[in-house]
């Protein structure tokens, strides 16, 4: 199984290169701001990630071990102070901050929009034999990642939601004030988290916890894990669509954010539904439009495939109309996200996007929907199929 396309290799890279790779491979360019500057021109931190109500502040250092096989405590402490200082500038002092990245234009950052803040001290030198996975600075928790764990965690939790969910769960575990001993690196803790439904809930009542070395390797060797990674391959097609969002929508940032919200497992399911529908559309020579609508938890997804001879304007109108009808058809979901593309496979394709966020649905909306359905037949009598997908597919032992 070749996962090289998705792997994150930090070996031999400088801190600046690691920041760049983080932006483009793991947390995605749109919400990553490498080396943001204060108004006086000084660097705030190595990387600031802002997605919805979450901010992640990264400070990255290449450190060497001293003659005792340890990092110099002064250098570790300096990294923590820089993290704390960045947090203070952003959220306590409200220092004016303008952010930009290769995808987004310069914009003023609004700290009041952020409800969760995470600090990460990334120490990329040689690994210490005894390593603290958290440090505390001015009452704040700082996650400490070494070189090996950065590579592991960013390959395994490679969506913004999966990654922040782990940070949140880890901080809750640390807050329990238990005696926690991990023999090996933090990957052993990550293995427990993944093996227990992405949770540390089973540890909440324990007074002392010991996690042995080898848990991560055992997890990777499990046939179900290998089956999961194979099944996840199709999900990276959804990532490709996210990276095309800026081409096909005036709602670009909102659309891209909604596309990026699903977890890796959810992206797998969405990708399977999308590409299955596209295959059916390709084989359909009877209709000039093919639709697939997928209600999910909180959001309804609409996939529309239109003959190449139709204009982009027509395709956008069909997409918006389908999304409007879907909002009324599945009223438990207040959000609708639509993707439209060509009906037949081709070496090059284009995308249009639509996002509807409508908390309310009025009698007038209902009447408009019924009028549209009478005229177009959209979702009047849709064929319904049910899908079951296991994150870790069962395999014969």
ZIVEN-V386663 format. One record per pair of residues at least 24 apart in sequence whose C-alpha atoms are under 10 Angstrom apart, sorted by the first residue. I is the first residue (numbers start at 1). J is the second residue. D is the distance in whole Angstrom. If there is no record, write none. Layout:
BEGIN
I_J_D / I_J_D
END
This chain:
BEGIN
1_226_9 / 1_229_9 / 1_230_7 / 1_233_10 / 2_229_10 / 2_230_9 / 2_233_10 / 3_155_10 / 3_229_9 / 3_230_9 / 3_233_8 / 5_233_10 / 5_236_10 / 6_154_10 / 6_155_7 / 6_156_10 / 6_158_9 / 6_233_9 / 6_236_8 / 7_151_8 / 7_152_9 / 7_154_8 / 7_155_6 / 7_156_9 / 7_158_10 / 8_150_9 / 8_151_6 / 8_152_8 / 8_153_10 / 8_154_7 / 8_155_6 / 8_156_10 / 8_158_10 / 9_147_10 / 9_148_10 / 9_150_9 / 9_151_6 / 9_152_9 / 9_154_10 / 9_155_9 / 10_124_9 / 10_147_7 / 10_148_9 / 10_150_8 / 10_151_7 / 11_124_9 / 11_147_8 / 11_148_9 / 11_151_9 / 12_124_10 / 13_62_10 / 13_124_9 / 14_60_10 / 14_61_9 / 14_62_8 / 14_124_9 / 15_46_8 / 15_59_9 / 15_60_6 / 15_61_7 / 15_62_7 / 15_122_9 / 15_123_10 / 15_124_8 / 16_46_8 / 16_47_9 / 16_60_9 / 16_61_10 / 18_46_10 / 18_47_10 / 18_60_9 / 18_124_10 / 18_150_10 / 19_46_7 / 19_47_6 / 19_48_10 / 19_58_9 / 19_59_10 / 19_60_8 / 20_46_10 / 20_47_9 / 22_47_9 / 22_49_10 / 22_150_10 / 22_154_8 / 22_158_10 / 23_47_9 / 23_48_10 / 23_49_9 / 23_101_9 / 23_102_10 / 24_102_10 / 24_243_10 / 25_154_9 / 25_155_9 / 25_158_8 / 25_159_10 / 25_239_10 / 26_153_10 / 26_154_6 / 26_155_8 / 26_156_10 / 26_157_8 / 26_158_5 / 26_159_7 / 26_160_8 / 26_163_9 / 27_51_9 / 27_154_9 / 27_157_10 / 27_158_7 / 27_159_6 / 27_160_6 / 27_161_9 / 27_163_9 / 27_260_9 / 28_103_10 / 28_158_9 / 28_159_8 / 28_160_8 / 28_239_9 / 28_242_9 / 28_243_8 / 28_260_9 / 29_101_7 / 29_102_7 / 29_103_7 / 29_104_9 / 29_243_8 / 30_100_9 / 30_101_7 / 30_102_8 / 30_103_6 / 30_104_7 / 30_242_10 / 30_243_9 / 30_246_10 / 30_253_8 / 30_256_8 / 30_257_9 / 30_260_10 / 31_55_10 / 31_99_10 / 31_100_9 / 31_101_8 / 31_103_9 / 31_104_9 / 31_160_9 / 31_253_9 / 31_256_10 / 31_257_9 / 32_56_9 / 32_99_9 / 32_100_9 / 32_101_7 / 32_102_9 / 32_103_10 / 32_104_10 / 33_57_10 / 33_99_7 / 33_100_6 / 33_101_5 / 33_102_9 / 33_104_10 / 34_58_9 / 34_99_9 / 34_100_8 / 34_101_7 / 34_102_10 / 35_59_10 / 35_99_9 / 35_100_10 / 35_101_10 / 36_97_8 / 36_98_8 / 36_99_6 / 36_100_8 / 36_101_9 / 37_97_7 / 37_98_8 / 37_99_8 / 37_100_10 / 38_86_10 / 38_89_9 / 38_90_10 / 38_95_8 / 38_96_8 / 38_97_6 / 38_98_8 / 38_99_10 / 39_95_8 / 39_96_7 / 39_97_7 / 39_98_8 / 43_82_10 / 43_86_9 / 44_82_8 / 44_83_9 / 44_85_8 / 44_86_6 / 44_87_9 / 44_89_8 / 44_90_9 / 44_97_9 / 45_79_10 / 45_82_7 / 45_83_7 / 45_85_9 / 45_86_6 / 45_87_9 / 46_82_10 / 46_83_10 / 46_86_10 / 47_120_10 / 48_86_10 / 48_99_9 / 48_119_10 / 49_117_10 / 49_118_10 / 49_160_9 / 50_109_9 / 50_111_10 / 50_113_10 / 50_114_8 / 50_117_9 / 50_160_10 / 51_113_10 / 51_114_9 / 51_160_8 / 51_161_9 / 51_257_8 / 51_260_10 / 51_261_9 / 52_113_8 / 52_114_7 / 52_115_9 / 52_116_10 / 52_254_10 / 52_257_8 / 52_258_10 / 52_261_9 / 53_111_9 / 53_112_9 / 53_113_6 / 53_114_4 / 53_115_5 / 53_116_6 / 53_117_9 / 54_113_9 / 54_114_6 / 54_115_6 / 54_116_5 / 54_117_6 / 54_118_8 / 54_160_10 / 54_161_10 / 54_164_8 / 55_87_10 / 55_111_9 / 55_113_10 / 55_114_7 / 55_115_8 / 55_116_6 / 55_117_5 / 55_118_6 / 55_119_9 / 55_164_10 / 56_87_10 / 56_116_8 / 56_117_6 / 56_118_5 / 56_119_6 / 56_120_7 / 56_164_9 / 56_167_10 / 57_82_10 / 57_83_7 / 57_84_9 / 57_86_8 / 57_87_8 / 57_117_8 / 57_118_6 / 57_119_5 / 57_120_6 / 57_121_9 / 57_142_10 / 58_82_10 / 58_83_7 / 58_86_9 / 58_118_9 / 58_119_6 / 58_120_5 / 58_121_6 / 58_122_7 / 58_142_10 / 58_143_10 / 59_83_6 / 59_86_9 / 59_119_8 / 59_120_6 / 59_121_5 / 59_122_6 / 59_123_9 / 59_144_10 / 60_120_8 / 60_121_6 / 60_122_5 / 60_123_6 / 60_124_7 / 60_145_9 / 60_146_10 / 61_121_8 / 61_122_6 / 61_123_5 / 61_124_6 / 61_125_7 / 61_146_10 / 62_122_8 / 62_123_6 / 62_124_5 / 62_125_5 / 62_126_8 / 62_146_10 / 62_147_9 / 63_122_10 / 63_123_6 / 63_124_6 / 63_125_4 / 63_126_7 / 63_127_9 / 64_123_9 / 64_124_9 / 64_125_5 / 64_126_6 / 64_127_9 / 64_128_9 / 65_125_8 / 65_126_6 / 65_127_8 / 65_128_7 / 68_128_10 / 69_126_9 / 69_127_9 / 69_128_7 / 69_129_8 / 69_130_10 / 70_126_9 / 70_127_8 / 70_128_6 / 70_129_8 / 70_130_9 / 70_131_9 / 71_123_9 / 71_125_9 / 71_126_9 / 71_127_9 / 71_128_7 / 71_131_10 / 75_123_10 / 76_121_9 / 76_122_10 / 76_123_8 / 76_135_10 / 76_144_10 / 77_121_10 / 77_135_9 / 77_137_9 / 79_120_10 / 79_121_7 / 79_122_9 / 79_123_9 / 80_119_9 / 80_120_9 / 80_121_7 / 80_122_10 / 80_135_8 / 80_136_8 / 80_137_7 / 80_138_10 / 80_141_10 / 80_142_7 / 80_143_10 / 80_144_9 / 81_137_7 / 81_138_9 / 82_121_9 / 83_118_10 / 83_119_7 / 83_120_8 / 83_121_7 / 83_137_9 / 83_140_10 / 83_142_8 / 84_119_8 / 84_136_10 / 84_137_7 / 84_138_7 / 84_139_10 / 84_140_8 / 84_141_10 / 84_142_9 / 86_119_9 / 87_117_8 / 87_118_9 / 87_119_8 / 87_140_10 / 91_117_9 / 103_243_10 / 103_246_8 / 103_253_10 / 104_246_9 / 104_252_10 / 104_253_9 / 116_164_10 / 116_168_9 / 117_141_10 / 117_164_10 / 117_168_10 / 118_142_7 / 118_143_8 / 118_164_8 / 118_167_8 / 118_168_8 / 118_171_9 / 119_143_6 / 119_144_9 / 119_167_10 / 120_144_6 / 120_145_7 / 120_167_10 / 121_145_6 / 121_146_9 / 122_146_6 / 122_147_7 / 122_149_9 / 122_150_8 / 123_147_6 / 123_148_10 / 123_150_9 / 124_148_8 / 124_149_10 / 124_150_9 / 127_185_10 / 128_185_10 / 129_184_9 / 129_185_9 / 130_182_10 / 130_183_9 / 130_184_9 / 130_185_9 / 131_182_10 / 131_184_9 / 131_185_8 / 131_186_9 / 132_182_10 / 132_185_9 / 132_186_9 / 133_182_10 / 133_185_8 / 133_186_7 / 134_170_10 / 134_171_9 / 134_174_9 / 141_171_7 / 141_174_9 / 141_175_9 / 142_171_9 / 143_167_8 / 143_170_9 / 143_171_9 / 144_186_9 / 145_185_9 / 145_186_8 / 146_185_9 / 146_186_9 / 148_185_8 / 148_186_9 / 148_187_9 / 149_185_7 / 149_186_7 / 149_187_6 / 149_188_10 / 149_190_10 / 150_186_10 / 150_187_10 / 152_186_10 / 152_187_7 / 152_190_9 / 152_216_10 / 153_186_9 / 153_187_8 / 153_190_8 / 156_190_9 / 156_194_10 / 156_229_9 / 156_264_9 / 157_190_10 / 157_194_10 / 157_263_9 / 157_264_8 / 158_263_9 / 158_264_7 / 159_239_9 / 159_260_8 / 159_261_8 / 159_262_8 / 159_263_6 / 159_264_6 / 159_265_10 / 159_267_10 / 160_260_8 / 160_261_7 / 160_262_9 / 160_263_8 / 160_264_9 / 161_260_8 / 161_261_6 / 161_262_7 / 161_263_6 / 161_264_9 / 162_198_9 / 162_261_10 / 162_262_9 / 162_263_6 / 162_264_7 / 162_265_9 / 163_263_9 / 165_198_8 / 165_199_9 / 165_263_10 / 166_190_8 / 166_193_8 / 166_194_9 / 166_198_8 / 166_199_8 / 166_200_10 / 169_193_9 / 169_198_8 / 169_199_7 / 169_200_7 / 169_201_9 / 170_199_9 / 170_200_8 / 172_200_9 / 172_201_10 / 172_204_9 / 173_199_10 / 173_200_7 / 173_201_8 / 173_203_8 / 173_204_7 / 176_203_9 / 176_204_7 / 176_205_9 / 176_206_9 / 176_207_9 / 177_204_10 / 177_207_9 / 177_208_10 / 178_203_9 / 178_204_9 / 178_205_9 / 178_206_7 / 178_207_5 / 178_208_6 / 178_209_7 / 179_206_9 / 179_207_6 / 179_208_5 / 179_209_6 / 179_210_8 / 180_206_10 / 180_207_9 / 180_208_6 / 180_209_5 / 180_210_6 / 180_211_8 / 181_208_8 / 181_209_6 / 181_210_5 / 181_211_6 / 181_212_8 / 182_209_8 / 182_210_6 / 182_211_5 / 182_212_6 / 182_213_7 / 183_210_8 / 183_211_6 / 183_212_5 / 183_213_5 / 183_214_9 / 183_215_10 / 184_211_8 / 184_212_7 / 184_213_5 / 184_214_8 / 184_215_9 / 184_216_9 / 185_212_10 / 185_213_8 / 185_214_10 / 185_216_9 / 186_211_10 / 186_213_10 / 186_216_9 / 187_213_9 / 187_214_9 / 187_215_8 / 187_216_6 / 187_217_9 / 188_212_7 / 188_213_6 / 188_214_7 / 188_215_5 / 188_216_5 / 188_217_8 / 188_218_10 / 188_219_9 / 189_213_10 / 189_215_8 / 189_216_8 / 190_215_9 / 190_216_7 / 190_219_10 / 191_215_6 / 191_216_5 / 191_217_9 / 191_218_9 / 191_219_6 / 191_220_9 / 192_216_8 / 192_219_9 / 194_219_9 / 195_219_8 / 195_225_10 / 222_395_10 / 222_397_10 / 223_392_9 / 223_393_9 / 223_394_8 / 223_395_7 / 223_396_9 / 223_397_8 / 224_391_9 / 224_392_5 / 224_393_6 / 224_394_6 / 224_395_6 / 224_396_9 / 224_397_10 / 225_391_9 / 225_392_6 / 225_393_8 / 225_394_9 / 225_395_10 / 226_392_9 / 226_393_9 / 226_395_10 / 227_391_9 / 227_392_7 / 227_393_6 / 227_394_8 / 227_395_8 / 228_265_9 / 228_390_9 / 228_391_6 / 228_392_5 / 228_393_6 / 228_394_9 / 229_391_9 / 229_392_9 / 229_393_10 / 230_393_10 / 231_265_9 / 231_268_7 / 231_269_10 / 231_272_10 / 231_390_10 / 231_391_8 / 231_392_9 / 231_393_8 / 232_264_7 / 232_265_7 / 232_266_10 / 232_267_8 / 232_268_6 / 232_269_9 / 232_271_10 / 232_272_10 / 232_391_9 / 232_392_10 / 233_264_10 / 233_268_8 / 233_271_10 / 234_267_9 / 234_268_6 / 234_269_9 / 234_270_9 / 234_271_6 / 234_272_7 / 234_275_9 / 235_263_10 / 235_264_7 / 235_265_8 / 235_266_8 / 235_267_5 / 235_268_4 / 235_269_7 / 235_270_8 / 235_271_5 / 235_272_8 / 236_264_9 / 236_267_8 / 236_268_8 / 236_271_8 / 237_267_9 / 237_268_9 / 237_270_10 / 237_271_6 / 237_272_9 / 237_274_10 / 237_275_9 / 238_262_10 / 238_264_9 / 238_266_10 / 238_267_6 / 238_268_8 / 238_269_10 / 238_270_8 / 238_271_6 / 238_272_10 / 238_274_9 / 238_275_10 / 239_264_10 / 239_267_8 / 239_271_9 / 241_271_10 / 241_339_9 / 241_350_10 / 241_351_8 / 244_350_9 / 244_351_7 / 244_352_9 / 244_353_10 / 245_339_10 / 245_351_8 / 245_352_8 / 245_353_7 / 246_351_10 / 246_352_10 / 246_353_9 / 247_350_8 / 247_351_7 / 247_352_8 / 247_353_9 / 248_316_10 / 248_339_9 / 248_340_9 / 248_341_10 / 248_350_8 / 248_351_5 / 248_352_4 / 248_353_6 / 248_354_9 / 249_316_10 / 249_351_9 / 249_352_6 / 249_353_5 / 249_354_7 / 249_355_9 / 250_352_10 / 250_353_9 / 250_354_9 / 251_353_8 / 251_354_8 / 251_355_8 / 252_353_8 / 252_354_9 / 252_355_10 / 254_354_10 / 254_355_8 / 255_337_8 / 255_338_9 / 255_339_10 / 255_353_7 / 255_354_7 / 255_355_6 / 255_356_9 / 256_353_9 / 256_355_10 / 258_299_9 / 258_335_10 / 258_336_10 / 258_337_8 / 258_355_8 / 259_337_8 / 259_338_10 / 259_339_10 / 259_355_10 / 264_391_9 / 265_389_9 / 265_390_9 / 265_391_6 / 265_392_10 / 266_296_10 / 266_389_10 / 266_391_9 / 268_389_9 / 268_391_9 / 269_387_9 / 269_388_9 / 269_389_7 / 269_390_10 / 269_391_10 / 270_294_8 / 270_296_9 / 270_301_9 / 273_301_10 / 273_303_9 / 273_387_9 / 274_301_9 / 274_302_9 / 274_303_7 / 274_304_9 / 274_339_9 / 275_303_10 / 277_303_8 / 277_304_9 / 277_305_9 / 277_343_10 / 278_303_9 / 278_304_9 / 278_305_7 / 278_341_9 / 278_342_9 / 278_343_7 / 278_344_8 / 278_345_8 / 279_343_9 / 279_344_8 / 279_345_8 / 280_305_10 / 280_343_9 / 280_344_9 / 281_305_7 / 281_306_9 / 281_307_9 / 281_342_9 / 281_343_6 / 281_344_7 / 281_345_9 / 282_306_10 / 282_307_10 / 282_342_9 / 282_343_6 / 282_344_4 / 282_345_6 / 282_346_10 / 283_343_9 / 283_344_8 / 283_345_10 / 284_343_9 / 284_344_9 / 285_343_10 / 285_344_10 / 287_343_10 / 288_343_8 / 289_315_9 / 289_318_9 / 289_342_9 / 289_343_7 / 290_340_10 / 290_342_10 / 290_343_7 / 291_318_10 / 291_319_9 / 291_322_8 / 291_340_9 / 291_343_10 / 291_378_9 / 291_379_9 / 291_382_10 / 292_322_10 / 292_379_10 / 292_382_9 / 292_383_10 / 293_322_9 / 293_323_9 / 293_326_8 / 293_336_10 / 293_337_10 / 293_338_9 / 293_379_9 / 293_382_9 / 293_384_10 / 294_326_9 / 294_330_10 / 294_336_10 / 294_337_10 / 294_384_10 / 294_385_10 / 294_386_10 / 295_326_9 / 295_327_10 / 295_329_10 / 295_330_7 / 295_331_10 / 295_332_9 / 295_333_8 / 295_335_10 / 295_336_9 / 296_330_10 / 296_332_10 / 296_333_8 / 296_335_10 / 296_336_10 / 297_332_9 / 297_333_7 / 297_335_10 / 298_331_10 / 298_332_7 / 298_333_5 / 298_334_7 / 298_335_7 / 298_336_9 / 299_327_9 / 299_330_9 / 299_332_9 / 299_333_5 / 299_334_7 / 299_335_5 / 299_336_5 / 299_337_7 / 299_356_10 / 299_357_9 / 300_326_7 / 300_327_7 / 300_329_10 / 300_330_7 / 300_331_9 / 300_332_9 / 300_333_6 / 300_334_8 / 300_335_6 / 300_336_5 / 300_337_6 / 300_338_8 / 300_356_10 / 301_326_9 / 301_327_10 / 301_335_9 / 301_336_6 / 301_337_5 / 301_338_6 / 301_339_8 / 301_354_10 / 301_355_9 / 302_326_8 / 302_336_7 / 302_337_6 / 302_338_4 / 302_339_6 / 302_340_8 / 302_353_10 / 302_354_9 / 302_355_10 / 303_337_9 / 303_338_6 / 303_339_5 / 303_340_6 / 303_341_8 / 303_353_10 / 304_338_8 / 304_339_6 / 304_340_5 / 304_341_7 / 304_342_8 / 304_343_8 / 304_352_9 / 304_353_10 / 305_339_9 / 305_340_6 / 305_341_5 / 305_342_5 / 305_343_4 / 305_344_8 / 305_351_10 / 306_340_7 / 306_341_7 / 306_342_5 / 306_343_5 / 306_344_8 / 307_341_9 / 307_342_6 / 307_343_5 / 307_344_7 / 308_341_9 / 308_342_6 / 308_343_7 / 308_344_8 / 308_349_10 / 309_342_9 / 309_343_10 / 310_342_9 / 312_340_10 / 312_341_9 / 312_342_10 / 312_350_9 / 312_351_9 / 312_352_8 / 313_352_10 / 315_340_7 / 315_341_8 / 315_342_9 / 315_351_10 / 315_352_8 / 316_340_7 / 316_341_10 / 316_351_10 / 316_352_7 / 316_353_8 / 316_354_8 / 317_354_10 / 318_376_10 / 318_378_10 / 319_352_8 / 319_353_8 / 319_354_7 / 319_355_10 / 320_352_10 / 320_353_9 / 320_354_6 / 320_355_8 / 320_356_9 / 321_354_10 / 321_369_9 / 321_372_8 / 321_373_10 / 321_376_10 / 321_378_9 / 322_354_10 / 322_369_10 / 322_372_9 / 322_373_10 / 322_376_10 / 322_378_7 / 322_379_8 / 323_354_7 / 323_355_8 / 323_356_7 / 324_354_10 / 324_355_10 / 324_356_8 / 324_358_10 / 324_365_9 / 324_368_9 / 324_369_7 / 324_372_10 / 325_365_9 / 325_366_9 / 325_368_9 / 325_369_6 / 325_370_8 / 325_372_8 / 325_373_8 / 325_378_7 / 325_379_7 / 325_380_10 / 326_356_10 / 326_369_9 / 326_378_9 / 326_379_8 / 327_356_8 / 327_357_9 / 327_358_8 / 327_359_10 / 327_360_10 / 327_361_8 / 327_365_10 / 327_366_10 / 327_369_9 / 328_358_10 / 328_360_10 / 328_361_7 / 328_362_9 / 328_365_8 / 328_366_7 / 328_368_10 / 328_369_7 / 328_370_9 / 329_366_9 / 329_369_9 / 329_370_10 / 329_379_8 / 329_380_9 / 331_358_10 / 331_359_9 / 331_360_9 / 331_361_8 / 332_359_10 / 333_357_9 / 333_358_9 / 333_359_9 / 334_358_5 / 334_359_5 / 334_360_8 / 334_361_9 / 335_359_8
END
